[in-house]
Amino acid sequence: MNRKQKLLDGLNLKQLTGIEIGPLFRPVVTKSEGDVIYIDHADTESLRNKYRTNSAVDIDAIVEIDAVWGAQTLRECLKNRTVDYVIASHVIEHVPDLITWLEELHSILNWQGELRLVVPDKRFTFDLIRRETELCDVLSAYIAHARVPQPICILDHLLNVSHVDPKRAWDAELNAESVERCHSFADAIPPATDSFQNGTYHDVHCWTFTPRSFASLFESLARAGLVHFACDNFFDTERYEIEFFVALKASDDQQQIVNSWAAMKSATTTSVPHIAASNSKSLADLLELERSRNLALSRKLEAAHRTIQDLRESTSWRVTGPLRSLGSTLRRKRQRA
């Protein structure tokens, strides 16, 4: 499957209405392919001005933005319209408040709507030597209601992003000593200070993931009831590639959500993604395994409840009732003494 096929797998574009976040000049879904709404953090003219000096961007091909998602909530900028799917390619790593971002996306999706993500794998990008995002990082941004990247994210990005050749990252073990950093210490302080003092937006990767760390983080968020998306499918990072694909489906079944992320985590068991993908069970098999384990535990719990109930209804339980009552009374007296 090619990149577009992985991202759109199972979506019938002609029958659905969707959103693409940050399409810039290379949208995944064109207007001729389906009913799609283009959303970005700025309008078309502002984007063209922003990228005017960037030789990698064809500013004349930048698509017309239908809605700007900035100070408003996503529901407000869509005027309460709902959609069937959302596509976000290399967007999630830039989001200042991951939990709130997911909540806003969930709020505009129809029942069982889908979120399709393309996520950079830090092991093969300029984020290579940065630490993986942890639960406390995401919770801190959530508590702060971050609308711009926080100083810690800006500092971590500018102090540690490095020049990384993806092929070398695959073929040899690169580390902090073998790569060259992109910025100096002096480059990092002013934007972090500006963000803290003035709330200025500085575009950085707020979060860094591997497929396994992504699944682990989402499993933790699901257990805390902070994410309402299950992992419906994923494509691991292929050899000499730098990204993985995750299909999320809106759900209110917390246990099913937790199980789905645990299954994804189990499917990414080694440090070499293409080997993990070829040797591991399918996501569907792992989900079935999780369901079987939960069913077995439920049956054991039910059996234990029945045993306790049978005991309480037995003759010996009724006969020894006065003794248990006396024992409870004596224990209370000892505690008061």
C-alpha positions in Angstrom: 0.0 0.0 0.0 1.2 3.5 -0.7 1.1 6.4 1.7 -2.4 7.6 0.6 -3.9 4.2 0.6 -2.7 3.6 4.2 -4.1 6.9 5.3 -7.5 6.5 3.6 -7.9 2.7 4.0 -11.6 1.9 4.4 -12.9 5.4 3.9 -15.5 5.9 1.1 -14.8 9.5 0.2 -17.7 9.8 -2.1 -20.2 9.0 0.6 -18.6 10.9 3.5 -17.9 14.4 4.6 -14.5 15.0 6.1 -11.9 17.6 7.3 -8.2 17.8 6.4 -6.1 19.8 8.8 -3.1 21.6 7.4 -3.4 20.5 3.7 -1.1 23.4 2.6 -0.2 22.8 -1.1 -0.5 18.9 -1.1 -3.9 17.9 0.2 -4.4 14.2 0.8 -8.1 14.5 -0.4 -8.9 16.9 -3.2 -12.3 18.6 -3.6 -12.9 16.4 -6.7 -12.5 13.3 -4.6 -15.0 14.1 -2.0 -16.7 16.6 0.3 -13.8 17.8 2.3 -13.3 20.9 4.5 -9.7 22.4 4.6 -8.8 23.8 8.0 -5.5 25.5 9.1 -4.3 27.8 11.8 -4.3 30.8 9.3 -6.1 31.8 6.2 -4.9 31.2 2.7 -3.2 34.6 2.2 -1.4 34.4 5.5 -0.1 31.0 4.7 1.2 32.2 1.3 3.0 35.1 3.0 4.4 32.8 5.7 5.9 30.3 3.1 6.8 32.9 0.4 10.6 32.4 1.1 10.4 28.7 1.6 11.7 27.0 -1.6 10.1 23.7 -0.5 6.6 25.1 -0.7 4.8 26.0 -3.9 2.8 28.9 -2.6 0.7 29.1 -5.8 -0.5 25.6 -5.1 -1.6 26.3 -1.5 -5.3 25.4 -1.3 -8.0 27.7 -0.3 -8.7 27.4 3.5 -12.3 26.9 4.4 -12.1 27.5 8.1 -9.4 28.9 10.5 -9.0 27.0 13.7 -7.3 29.4 16.1 -8.7 31.2 19.2 -12.1 29.6 18.5 -13.0 26.0 19.3 -13.2 23.7 16.3 -17.0 23.4 16.8 -17.3 27.2 16.7 -15.2 27.5 13.5 -17.4 24.9 11.8 -20.6 26.6 13.0 -21.7 23.4 14.8 -21.3 21.3 11.7 -20.3 17.6 12.2 -18.2 15.3 9.9 -17.5 11.7 9.3 -13.7 11.8 9.4 -10.7 14.0 10.1 -7.3 13.7 8.4 -4.2 15.2 10.1 -0.8 14.4 8.5 2.2 15.5 10.6 0.0 17.7 12.7 -0.4 16.0 16.1 3.3 16.6 17.0 2.7 20.4 16.7 -0.4 20.6 18.9 0.2 22.5 22.2 -2.5 20.8 24.2 -2.9 17.2 23.0 -5.9 16.2 25.2 -8.0 19.3 24.4 -7.2 18.9 20.7 -8.5 15.3 20.8 -11.6 16.4 22.7 -12.4 19.1 20.1 -12.0 16.6 17.3 -14.2 14.1 19.0 -16.9 16.9 19.5 -17.3 17.4 15.7 -17.3 13.8 14.6 -20.5 11.8 13.9 -21.1 8.5 15.7 -18.1 6.2 15.2 -16.4 9.0 13.2 -12.7 8.4 12.4 -9.5 10.4 13.0 -6.6 9.4 10.6 -3.1 10.4 11.7 0.3 10.3 10.1 2.9 10.6 12.9 6.6 11.1 12.6 8.7 8.3 14.2 11.3 10.2 16.3 13.9 7.5 15.8 14.3 8.5 12.1 13.8 12.3 12.1 15.5 15.4 13.6 13.8 14.4 16.9 16.0 11.4 17.2 17.9 12.3 20.4 14.9 14.0 22.1 13.3 12.0 24.8 9.9 10.4 24.2 6.8 12.3 25.3 5.5 11.1 28.7 2.1 11.3 30.3 3.1 14.1 32.7 4.2 16.3 29.7 0.7 15.9 28.1 -1.1 16.4 31.4 0.9 19.6 32.2 -0.1 21.2 28.9 -3.7 20.1 29.6 -3.7 21.7 33.0 -2.2 24.9 31.6 -4.8 25.1 28.8 -1.9 25.6 26.4 -2.8 27.5 23.3 0.8 27.9 22.1 3.8 25.6 22.5 5.1 25.8 26.1 8.6 27.0 26.9 9.7 23.5 27.9 8.7 22.2 24.4 10.4 25.0 22.7 13.6 24.5 24.7 13.6 20.7 24.2 13.1 21.2 20.4 15.7 23.9 19.8 18.3 22.4 22.1 18.0 18.8 20.7 16.8 18.7 17.1 19.6 17.4 14.9 20.6 16.7 11.4 19.5 13.1 10.8 19.8 11.0 7.7 16.9 8.5 8.0 18.8 5.8 6.1 21.7 6.1 8.5 19.3 6.1 11.4 18.0 2.7 10.1 21.3 1.2 9.3 23.4 2.4 12.2 22.8 3.4 15.8 22.9 7.2 15.9 23.2 9.0 19.2 23.8 12.5 20.7 27.6 12.1 19.9 27.2 11.1 16.3 24.7 13.8 15.1 25.0 17.5 14.7 22.5 19.7 16.4 20.6 22.2 14.3 20.6 25.1 16.8 22.8 26.7 19.4 22.0 27.3 23.0 21.6 31.0 22.2 19.0 30.2 19.6 16.8 28.5 22.2 16.4 31.0 25.0 14.8 34.0 23.2 11.8 32.1 21.7 11.1 30.2 24.9 11.2 33.5 26.8 9.0 35.2 24.3 6.5 32.3 24.6 6.4 32.6 28.4 6.2 36.4 28.6 4.0 37.2 25.6 2.2 34.0 24.7 3.8 34.1 21.2 3.3 31.1 19.0 6.6 29.4 18.0 6.2 26.4 15.7 8.0 23.3 17.2 7.4 19.6 17.7 5.7 19.6 21.1 5.6 15.8 21.2 7.8 13.0 20.1 6.7 9.5 19.5 7.6 6.0 18.4 4.7 3.7 17.5 5.1 1.9 20.9 5.4 5.1 23.0 2.3 6.5 21.1 0.2 3.5 22.0 1.5 3.4 25.6 0.6 7.1 26.1 -2.9 6.6 24.6 -3.4 3.6 26.8 -2.6 5.6 29.9 -4.9 8.5 28.7 -7.7 5.9 28.1 -7.3 4.4 31.5 -7.7 7.9 33.0 -10.8 8.5 30.8 -9.1 11.4 29.0 -9.3 10.0 25.5 -12.4 8.9 23.7 -10.8 7.3 20.6 -10.0 3.6 20.1 -7.2 2.4 17.9 -9.0 0.9 14.9 -5.9 0.1 12.8 -2.3 1.1 12.4 0.6 0.7 10.0 4.0 0.6 11.6 7.0 2.5 10.3 8.4 0.8 7.3 12.1 0.4 6.6 13.8 3.6 5.5 10.5 5.6 6.2 10.1 8.1 8.9 6.4 7.9 9.8 3.6 5.6 11.0 -0.2 5.7 10.5 -2.9 5.4 13.1 -6.7 5.1 12.5 -8.7 6.1 15.5 -12.4 5.6 15.9 -14.6 7.7 18.3 -15.9 5.5 21.1 -17.5 5.8 24.6 -16.6 2.3 25.6 -13.6 2.9 27.9 -12.6 -0.7 28.3 -12.7 -1.3 24.5 -10.6 1.9 24.1 -8.0 0.7 26.6 -7.8 -2.8 25.1 -7.3 -1.3 21.6 -4.3 0.7 22.6 -2.9 -2.2 24.6 -3.2 -4.3 21.5 -1.3 -1.7 19.4 1.4 -1.6 22.0 1.7 -5.4 21.9 2.1 -5.2 18.1 5.1 -3.0 18.3 7.4 -5.1 20.4 10.9 -4.5 19.0 13.1 -1.5 18.4 13.0 -2.2 14.6 9.5 -1.4 13.4 9.6 -3.4 10.1 10.6 -6.5 12.0 7.9 -6.0 14.6 5.3 -5.6 11.9 6.3 -8.8 10.1 6.6 -11.0 13.2 3.7 -9.8 15.4 0.1 -10.8 15.4 -2.4 -8.6 13.6 -4.2 -5.9 15.6 -7.4 -7.8 15.2 -5.8 -10.9 16.8 -4.4 -8.9 19.6 -7.7 -7.2 20.3 -9.4 -10.7 20.4 -6.7 -11.8 22.8 -7.4 -8.8 25.1 -11.2 -9.5 24.9 -10.6 -13.2 25.8 -8.5 -12.3 28.8 -11.1 -9.8 30.0 -13.8 -12.4 29.6 -11.9 -15.0 31.5 -11.3 -12.5 34.4 -15.0 -11.6 34.4 -16.0 -15.3 34.6 -13.6 -15.8 37.5 -15.1 -12.8 39.3 -18.6 -14.0 38.7 -17.7 -17.4 40.1 -16.2 -15.8 43.2 -19.4 -13.7 43.7 -21.5 -16.9 43.4 -19.3 -18.7 45.9 -19.7 -15.8 48.4 -23.4 -15.7 47.8 -23.8 -19.4 48.3 -21.8 -19.2 51.5 -24.0 -16.4 52.9 -27.2 -18.3 52.1 -25.9 -21.5 53.7 -27.1 -22.9 57.0 -23.7 -22.6 58.6 -23.5 -18.9 57.7 -26.8 -18.3 59.4 -25.9 -20.4 62.5 -22.6 -18.6 62.9 -24.1 -15.1 62.4 -24.3 -14.3 66.2 -20.6 -15.2 66.6 -19.6 -12.9 63.8 -21.7 -10.1 65.3 -20.1 -10.7 68.7 -16.7 -10.6 67.2 -17.4 -7.3 65.5 -18.7 -5.8 68.8 -15.6 -6.9 70.6 -13.3 -5.4 67.9 -15.1 -2.1 68.2 -14.8 -2.0 72.0 -11.0 -2.8 71.7 -10.6 0.1 69.2 -12.4 2.5 71.5 -10.3 1.4 74.4 
